[in-house]
Amino acid sequence: MRVPGSCAGEPWKAIPHQSVPGRIRVVFSRYCNSSDIMDLFCIATGLPRHTTISLLTADDAMVSIDPTMPSNSARTPYKVRPVPSKQLSEREELVQGVMAQVAEQFSRAFKLSELKAEVTSQLTVLERRVEVEALRAVEIEKCKTDIRRMREELAARSSRTTCPCKYSSVDSSRTLGPRRDVPTYPKYLLSPETVDALRKPTFDVWLWEPNEMLSCLEHMYQDLGLVRDFSIHPVTLRRWLMCVQDNYRQNSFHNFRHCFCVTQMMYSLVYVCGLQEKLSQLDILALMTAAICHDLDHPGFNNTYQVNARTELAVRYNDASPLENHHCAVAFRILAQPDCNILAGLAPERFRQIRQGIITLILATDMARHGEIMEAFKDAVAGFDFSNEEHRTLLKMILIKCCDISNEVRPPEVAEPWVDCLLEEYFTQSDQEKEEGLPVAPFMDREKVTKATAQIGFLKFVLIPMFEAVTELFPVVGEVMLKPLWAAKDRYEELRRSEDARTENREPLTLQNEPQPDRTEPQPQRIGQGDPASQA
């Protein structure tokens, strides 16, 4: 009887095929063994089970009966032919039985290995698909959240009243818990070149996407030994970093990239100055964590505006560093979430110390306290003692201040875009202050300041003196960080000279002994009369 074979993936079964007399279609799974397939053929053809049979092609070529046998069609049927059996001796039957069992065991082993490989491959594909789909869903939700915040802020601005607290900088609707689960935060493998560059002040912070910055921050905590020394669970660290990122607003300057920029500079200072040899690991943890949290939920309007506009933050903190106090409060509200508490492994006394240290450092970033902190640090530098807690606190305060305003330490192509971002944020505030009738600082007024004038004074009177003071304690800072600041000052002075030259070229010409024109007749326009600058 002719029997066409098949390799369908269904459980094995014999199905009579009545459309062509004398033919039967046999369907079996590729996971069947040779013995099962032979029994299936016997049943389909009416032969007793366990009958020895041969499977032949139309040309009488022998076909091996096993799960990998080639499939055929109705036009190329196989023929089943019983093989006359001879009487075997008891010894031969025993040997044949053992060989059959061995063959069956090998067949099962190969099938299990193949099945395992296939299942593993399918699971990998499914995991990737789930990760991609989850990431898309998270990004969509993030976009929706950002759009909702923007609409709420626009609505708040359009509905202001004459109330003394008319402009609240506190967004009570912000969620301080983790908004995304950890699997949706891809972990990037940093190359050796990136790891090396990350330790240097020249690191280009503009080349990295938000999730890549998160991976870099996570690497810093691992590399400095903070995860190991303070029993920080890696998943908790990732949740905390994501929550911190979610609580930085989309300002021109005070945003999550600025947070990353300040933290990366702190990380590079740890290596440049060898701080782990001078300070405790608790000090390093306080420096890194304060750098990450130092501008949390910054509204894009500085303390002067908060006080003059009598905002909710200014009222809440009695005009005393309202923004910095708010950054501290948001930082510890995030750490109060069990899923985000990277300090959960600390004993109560050490937690109290680290909490006080972080608060002290964040409050030190208020530029209103710059003179006070600088004088205290200069007094301590001459006889600086690393075993003196007060001296160490002053050093940490100066270090976070250096990092907070350290953009000009970086190469010009990295530093200059930050100046544009800062001026844009300043101009937005000064426009708002003019609209509300509030005092406007000259360095924030778009009609009075340029990039060159803004940076020269800041470099000469703030940045360079502060880094010079640090250089007295760590001479290596002079070459790595102070030298680029001097170069930046020279660059902006050259830019100012170019701006002044352009301004002079636009001034109207003064003609000596010029006869007075007759005012009764229309006169041609003189050089300079149409220049807006000449009418200022």
matplotlib code that plots the C-alpha trace (Angstrom):
import matplotlib.pyplot as plt

x = [0.0, 1.3, 1.6, 2.6, 4.6, 4.3, 6.3, 3.4, 3.8, 0.6, 0.5, 1.1, -2.0, -3.0, -5.7, -7.2, -7.0, -10.0, -9.8, -7.2, -8.0, -5.1, -3.4, -3.3, -2.0, 0.0, 0.6, 3.1, 5.0, 8.7, 9.1, 8.0, 10.8, 11.4, 9.6, 6.5, 6.5, 7.0, 4.0, 2.0, 2.7, 1.8, -1.6, -2.4, -1.7, -3.4, -0.2, 0.4, 2.3, 6.0, 6.1, 9.4, 8.7, 10.7, 9.8, 10.5, 10.2, 8.5, 11.9, 12.3, 15.0, 15.1, 13.9, 15.1, 12.2, 12.8, 11.4, 13.7, 12.6, 11.8, 8.1, 6.5, 3.3, 0.5, 2.5, 5.6, 4.1, 6.1, 5.5, 5.4, 6.8, 6.8, 10.2, 10.1, 11.4, 13.7, 13.8, 16.3, 18.2, 17.6, 21.0, 20.3, 16.9, 18.5, 21.2, 18.7, 16.5, 19.4, 20.4, 16.8, 16.7, 20.1, 18.9, 15.7, 17.6, 19.9, 16.9, 15.2, 18.4, 18.7, 15.1, 15.2, 18.3, 16.6, 13.4, 15.4, 17.2, 14.0, 12.2, 15.2, 15.2, 11.5, 11.7, 14.5, 12.4, 9.4, 11.5, 12.9, 9.4, 8.1, 11.0, 10.5, 6.7, 7.1, 9.6, 7.3, 4.5, 6.6, 7.8, 4.3, 3.2, 6.2, 5.2, 1.6, 2.8, 5.1, 2.2, -0.1, 2.5, 3.0, -0.7, -1.1, 1.8, 0.3, -3.1, -1.5, 0.2, -3.0, -5.1, -2.8, -4.4, -3.2, -2.7, 0.7, 1.3, 0.0, 2.7, 3.3, 6.5, 5.3, 3.7, 1.7, 0.6, 4.1, 4.5, 7.6, 7.4, 9.0, 6.9, 8.5, 9.4, 13.1, 12.9, 11.9, 15.2, 17.8, 21.2, 24.0, 27.4, 29.9, 33.0, 36.5, 37.0, 33.8, 34.7, 38.0, 36.5, 33.9, 36.6, 37.9, 36.5, 36.7, 33.8, 31.3, 27.9, 25.9, 26.5, 24.3, 20.6, 18.6, 18.8, 22.5, 23.1, 21.2, 23.6, 26.6, 25.3, 24.7, 28.3, 29.7, 28.1, 29.3, 32.8, 33.3, 32.3, 29.2, 26.9, 29.1, 30.0, 26.5, 24.6, 22.6, 20.5, 21.2, 17.5, 16.8, 19.6, 18.1, 14.6, 16.0, 17.8, 14.7, 12.6, 15.2, 15.2, 11.4, 11.5, 13.7, 11.7, 12.2, 13.9, 16.4, 19.3, 18.2, 17.2, 18.4, 21.3, 22.6, 22.2, 24.3, 26.9, 27.4, 27.5, 30.0, 32.3, 32.1, 33.0, 36.0, 37.1, 37.1, 39.7, 41.6, 42.1, 42.3, 39.4, 38.8, 42.2, 41.4, 37.7, 35.5, 33.2, 30.3, 31.6, 31.9, 28.3, 27.1, 28.9, 27.6, 24.0, 23.9, 25.2, 22.4, 19.7, 20.9, 18.4, 15.4, 12.1, 13.8, 11.0, 13.4, 13.0, 15.7, 15.5, 15.3, 12.1, 10.7, 11.1, 10.0, 7.0, 6.1, 5.7, 4.6, 8.1, 9.3, 6.4, 7.0, 10.8, 10.6, 12.7, 15.7, 17.1, 13.6, 14.8, 17.6, 15.3, 12.8, 15.4, 16.3, 12.7, 12.0, 15.2, 14.2, 10.6, 11.9, 14.2, 11.2, 9.7, 10.8, 11.4, 13.8, 15.6, 19.3, 20.1, 17.9, 21.0, 22.4, 22.1, 20.0, 23.0, 24.8, 21.5, 21.3, 24.9, 24.4, 21.0, 22.6, 25.6, 23.4, 21.2, 24.3, 25.8, 22.6, 22.0, 25.6, 24.7, 22.7, 25.0, 23.7, 26.0, 29.0, 31.1, 30.5, 31.5, 34.6, 35.9, 35.5, 37.3, 40.2, 40.7, 40.9, 43.1, 46.4, 46.2, 43.8, 43.4, 41.5, 40.8, 38.9, 35.2, 34.6, 37.4, 36.1, 32.6, 33.9, 35.9, 32.8, 30.7, 33.4, 33.6, 29.8, 29.8, 32.7, 30.8, 27.6, 29.1, 32.0, 30.8, 33.7, 36.2, 35.1, 36.2, 34.7, 32.5, 31.0, 30.8, 29.4, 26.0, 25.4, 25.9, 23.1, 20.8, 21.4, 20.8, 17.6, 16.4, 17.5, 15.7, 12.5, 12.6, 13.4, 10.6, 8.2, 9.5, 8.9, 5.4, 4.7, 6.4, 9.2, 12.8, 15.0, 18.7, 20.9, 22.8, 19.4, 18.0, 18.2, 18.5, 21.6, 23.7, 25.7, 27.3, 30.8, 29.8, 27.9, 30.8, 33.8, 32.7, 31.5, 34.9, 37.0, 35.2, 33.6, 34.9, 38.7, 39.1, 37.2, 39.2, 42.4, 41.5, 40.9, 44.3, 46.1, 44.8, 45.1, 47.8, 46.7, 43.5, 45.6, 46.6, 43.4, 40.7, 42.1, 44.1, 40.9, 39.2, 41.9, 41.7, 37.9, 38.3, 40.7, 38.3, 35.3, 37.4, 38.3, 34.7, 33.8, 36.4, 34.8, 31.4, 32.7, 34.3, 31.0, 29.2, 31.6, 31.2, 27.5, 27.8, 26.7, 29.5, 29.9, 30.6, 32.6, 31.5, 28.4, 26.0, 22.6, 20.0, 16.8, 14.1, 11.4, 12.6, 12.7, 16.2, 18.0, 18.7, 22.2, 24.5, 23.5, 20.0, 18.3, 20.4, 18.3, 21.5, 21.9, 18.4, 18.9]
y = [0.0, 3.4, 5.9, 9.6, 10.9, 14.3, 16.3, 18.3, 19.7, 18.3, 15.2, 12.1, 10.4, 8.5, 10.0, 7.8, 9.6, 8.3, 10.7, 8.4, 4.7, 2.7, 5.7, 6.8, 10.2, 9.8, 12.9, 12.8, 15.2, 15.8, 15.0, 11.3, 8.7, 6.1, 3.3, 5.4, 6.4, 2.7, 1.7, 4.5, 3.2, -0.4, 0.7, 2.9, 0.0, -2.7, -4.5, -5.8, -3.4, -3.9, -5.4, -4.7, -2.6, -0.8, 2.6, 3.0, 5.8, 5.3, 4.3, 1.7, 3.7, 3.1, 5.9, 6.1, 6.1, 8.9, 12.3, 14.1, 12.1, 14.3, 15.1, 14.0, 14.8, 12.9, 12.8, 11.3, 8.7, 6.4, 2.6, 0.5, -3.0, -5.5, -7.1, -10.9, -11.5, -14.3, -16.1, -14.5, -16.2, -15.1, -13.5, -11.6, -10.5, -9.2, -7.3, -5.9, -4.8, -3.1, -1.3, -0.2, 1.3, 3.1, 4.5, 5.7, 7.4, 9.1, 10.2, 11.7, 13.5, 15.1, 16.1, 17.6, 19.6, 20.8, 21.7, 23.5, 25.6, 26.4, 27.4, 29.6, 31.3, 32.0, 33.3, 35.7, 37.1, 37.5, 39.2, 41.7, 42.4, 42.9, 45.3, 47.3, 47.6, 48.5, 51.2, 52.6, 52.7, 54.5, 57.1, 57.7, 58.2, 60.5, 62.6, 62.8, 63.8, 66.5, 67.9, 67.9, 69.8, 72.4, 72.9, 73.3, 75.8, 77.8, 77.7, 78.9, 81.8, 82.9, 82.8, 84.9, 87.4, 90.3, 88.1, 88.6, 84.9, 85.0, 82.7, 79.4, 77.6, 74.4, 71.8, 69.8, 67.4, 66.1, 62.4, 61.8, 58.0, 56.0, 56.6, 53.8, 50.3, 49.3, 46.9, 49.9, 51.6, 50.1, 49.4, 50.6, 49.0, 51.8, 51.3, 51.6, 54.9, 56.3, 55.1, 56.9, 60.1, 60.2, 60.8, 64.0, 67.6, 67.7, 65.1, 66.2, 66.2, 67.1, 63.7, 61.6, 60.8, 60.8, 57.0, 57.0, 59.7, 57.5, 54.7, 56.9, 58.1, 54.5, 53.6, 56.5, 55.0, 51.6, 52.8, 54.8, 51.8, 53.5, 50.7, 48.2, 50.2, 51.4, 48.3, 50.1, 47.7, 48.1, 48.1, 50.8, 52.9, 52.7, 53.6, 56.5, 57.9, 57.6, 59.4, 62.2, 62.6, 62.8, 65.6, 68.0, 70.4, 71.1, 74.5, 76.0, 75.7, 74.2, 70.7, 67.1, 67.6, 70.4, 67.9, 65.3, 68.0, 69.0, 65.4, 64.4, 67.3, 66.2, 62.7, 64.0, 66.1, 63.0, 61.5, 64.6, 65.6, 62.1, 62.9, 59.2, 59.3, 62.5, 62.2, 59.4, 57.3, 59.0, 62.4, 61.1, 59.8, 63.2, 65.0, 62.8, 62.7, 66.4, 67.1, 65.0, 66.5, 70.1, 71.7, 69.3, 70.8, 74.1, 76.4, 78.4, 81.6, 82.5, 83.4, 87.1, 86.6, 84.3, 86.9, 89.9, 88.1, 86.7, 83.2, 80.3, 79.1, 82.5, 82.6, 79.0, 79.5, 83.1, 84.5, 82.4, 80.5, 79.4, 77.4, 75.6, 74.7, 73.4, 71.3, 69.7, 69.0, 67.3, 65.3, 63.8, 63.3, 61.1, 59.2, 58.7, 56.3, 52.8, 51.9, 54.9, 55.0, 54.4, 55.3, 52.5, 50.4, 53.1, 53.0, 55.9, 57.9, 57.6, 58.5, 61.6, 62.6, 62.1, 63.9, 66.9, 66.8, 66.8, 69.7, 71.7, 71.2, 72.0, 75.2, 76.2, 76.5, 79.7, 82.4, 84.9, 83.1, 83.0, 85.7, 84.3, 80.7, 81.9, 84.0, 81.1, 78.7, 81.1, 81.5, 77.7, 76.9, 78.2, 75.7, 73.2, 70.0, 67.1, 65.6, 68.8, 68.3, 72.1, 72.3, 69.2, 70.8, 74.0, 72.1, 70.1, 73.3, 74.9, 71.7, 71.6, 75.4, 74.8, 72.0, 73.9, 76.8, 74.9, 75.0, 77.2, 74.6, 72.4, 72.9, 75.9, 73.8, 72.2, 75.3, 77.9, 76.3, 76.4, 80.2, 80.4, 78.2, 80.3, 83.6, 82.2, 81.4, 84.8, 86.6, 84.6, 85.7, 89.4, 89.5, 88.2, 90.7, 93.6, 92.3, 92.1, 95.4, 93.8, 94.9, 93.5, 92.7, 94.3, 91.0, 89.3, 92.1, 91.2, 94.9, 95.4, 92.2, 90.2, 86.8, 88.4, 90.9, 88.3, 85.9, 88.2, 89.6, 86.2, 84.6, 87.4, 87.9, 84.5, 81.5, 82.2, 83.4, 80.3, 77.8, 79.6, 79.0, 75.3, 75.2, 76.2, 73.0, 70.8, 72.2, 69.8, 71.8, 74.7, 72.9, 70.9, 73.5, 76.9, 77.1, 76.6, 79.4, 81.9, 80.9, 81.4, 84.9, 85.8, 84.4, 86.4, 89.6, 89.1, 88.6, 91.8, 93.8, 92.4, 93.5, 96.9, 97.3, 96.4, 98.9, 101.7, 101.0, 101.5, 104.9, 108.0, 110.1, 113.7, 116.2, 119.3, 122.9, 121.4, 124.1, 124.1, 122.8, 124.6, 123.0, 124.0, 121.7, 117.9, 116.8, 113.5, 111.1, 111.5, 108.7, 107.2, 108.6, 105.3, 103.3, 102.3, 102.4, 106.1, 106.8, 105.0]
z = [0.0, -0.9, 2.0, 1.6, 4.6, 6.3, 9.0, 10.4, 13.9, 15.4, 17.7, 15.7, 14.2, 11.1, 8.9, 6.1, 2.7, 0.7, -2.3, -4.0, -3.7, -2.2, -0.6, 3.0, 4.3, 7.5, 9.8, 12.7, 14.9, 14.4, 18.1, 17.5, 17.6, 14.8, 16.6, 17.0, 13.3, 12.3, 14.5, 13.0, 9.5, 10.5, 12.0, 8.9, 6.5, 8.6, 9.6, 13.1, 15.3, 15.7, 12.2, 10.5, 7.4, 4.7, 3.3, -0.4, -3.0, -6.4, -7.7, -4.9, -3.2, 0.6, 2.9, 6.5, 8.9, 11.4, 12.4, 9.9, 6.9, 3.9, 3.3, 0.1, -1.9, -3.6, -6.8, -5.1, -2.6, -0.5, -0.5, 2.7, 2.4, 5.2, 5.8, 6.4, 9.9, 10.7, 14.0, 16.2, 18.9, 22.5, 22.5, 19.3, 20.5, 23.8, 21.8, 19.4, 22.3, 24.1, 20.9, 20.3, 23.8, 23.3, 20.0, 21.6, 24.5, 22.0, 20.0, 23.1, 24.1, 20.7, 20.6, 24.1, 23.2, 20.0, 21.9, 24.6, 22.0, 20.2, 23.4, 24.5, 21.1, 21.3, 24.8, 23.8, 21.0, 23.3, 25.9, 23.4, 22.1, 25.6, 26.4, 23.2, 23.6, 27.3, 26.5, 23.8, 26.3, 28.9, 26.4, 25.4, 29.0, 29.6, 26.6, 27.8, 31.3, 29.9, 27.7, 30.7, 32.8, 30.1, 29.8, 33.5, 33.6, 30.7, 32.5, 35.7, 34.0, 32.2, 35.4, 37.7, 40.0, 42.0, 45.1, 46.7, 46.2, 42.6, 41.2, 42.9, 42.0, 43.7, 41.6, 44.0, 41.3, 40.8, 41.7, 43.8, 43.5, 40.7, 37.6, 35.5, 36.3, 36.1, 33.1, 30.9, 31.7, 29.3, 30.8, 28.5, 28.6, 28.7, 26.6, 28.2, 26.4, 27.9, 31.4, 31.0, 29.6, 32.3, 34.9, 33.2, 33.3, 29.4, 29.1, 26.5, 28.3, 25.1, 23.4, 25.7, 25.7, 29.0, 29.5, 28.7, 31.3, 33.8, 33.0, 33.5, 36.9, 37.9, 36.8, 39.0, 42.1, 41.3, 40.4, 43.6, 45.7, 47.1, 46.1, 47.9, 51.0, 51.8, 50.7, 48.0, 46.1, 42.3, 41.5, 44.1, 42.7, 39.3, 40.5, 42.5, 39.5, 37.3, 39.9, 40.2, 36.4, 36.4, 39.0, 37.0, 34.8, 31.2, 31.8, 29.3, 31.9, 35.2, 33.8, 34.2, 31.8, 34.1, 37.0, 35.1, 34.2, 37.8, 39.0, 36.3, 37.3, 40.9, 39.9, 37.9, 40.9, 43.1, 40.7, 39.9, 43.5, 45.0, 47.3, 48.3, 50.0, 51.9, 52.7, 54.1, 51.9, 53.7, 52.5, 48.9, 49.1, 50.4, 47.6, 44.8, 46.1, 46.7, 43.2, 41.7, 43.8, 44.0, 41.6, 41.9, 40.7, 39.8, 38.3, 36.1, 38.1, 40.7, 44.4, 43.6, 41.6, 44.3, 47.0, 44.9, 43.5, 47.0, 45.6, 47.7, 48.1, 49.4, 51.9, 53.0, 53.6, 54.8, 51.9, 53.1, 50.1, 49.0, 46.0, 47.7, 50.7, 48.1, 46.4, 49.7, 50.6, 47.2, 47.5, 50.8, 49.8, 47.0, 49.4, 51.7, 49.1, 50.0, 46.4, 45.9, 49.3, 48.4, 52.1, 53.6, 54.5, 56.8, 60.6, 62.1, 63.2, 59.9, 58.1, 60.3, 59.3, 55.6, 55.6, 57.4, 55.0, 51.9, 53.2, 54.0, 50.5, 48.6, 50.7, 49.9, 46.2, 46.9, 45.3, 47.9, 50.3, 48.0, 49.7, 53.2, 52.2, 50.2, 53.1, 55.5, 53.1, 52.5, 56.2, 56.6, 53.6, 55.2, 58.0, 56.5, 58.5, 56.9, 60.3, 61.3, 60.5, 60.1, 57.5, 55.6, 55.5, 54.1, 51.4, 50.4, 50.2, 47.9, 45.8, 45.1, 44.3, 41.9, 40.1, 40.0, 38.0, 36.3, 32.6, 31.5, 32.8, 29.8, 26.2, 24.4, 22.2, 25.3, 27.5, 25.1, 24.5, 28.3, 28.2, 25.6, 27.7, 30.8, 29.0, 27.6, 31.1, 32.4, 29.5, 30.2, 33.8, 33.1, 30.5, 33.2, 35.8, 33.4, 32.8, 36.5, 37.3, 39.4, 39.6, 36.8, 37.3, 34.6, 33.9, 33.1, 30.8, 27.1, 26.3, 28.4, 28.4, 25.9, 26.1, 26.4, 29.1, 31.1, 31.2, 31.7, 35.0, 36.3, 35.4, 36.8, 40.1, 40.9, 39.0, 38.8, 42.5, 43.7, 41.7, 42.7, 46.3, 45.6, 43.7, 47.0, 48.5, 45.4, 43.0, 40.2, 39.8, 38.5, 35.4, 34.8, 35.6, 36.3, 33.1, 30.9, 32.9, 32.1, 28.4, 28.6, 30.0, 27.2, 24.6, 25.9, 26.1, 22.5, 21.7, 23.6, 21.6, 18.4, 19.6, 20.5, 17.1, 15.4, 17.5, 16.7, 13.0, 13.3, 14.9, 12.7, 11.2, 12.5, 9.7, 10.6, 9.4, 7.8, 6.5, 8.1, 5.7, 4.9, 7.1, 4.7, 1.9, 2.1, 2.8, 1.7, 4.6, 6.0, 6.9, 10.2, 10.5, 9.6, 12.0, 15.1, 17.2, 16.4, 17.8, 21.1]

ax = plt.figure().add_subplot(projection="3d")
ax.plot(x, y, z, "-o")
ax.set_aspect("equal")
plt.show()
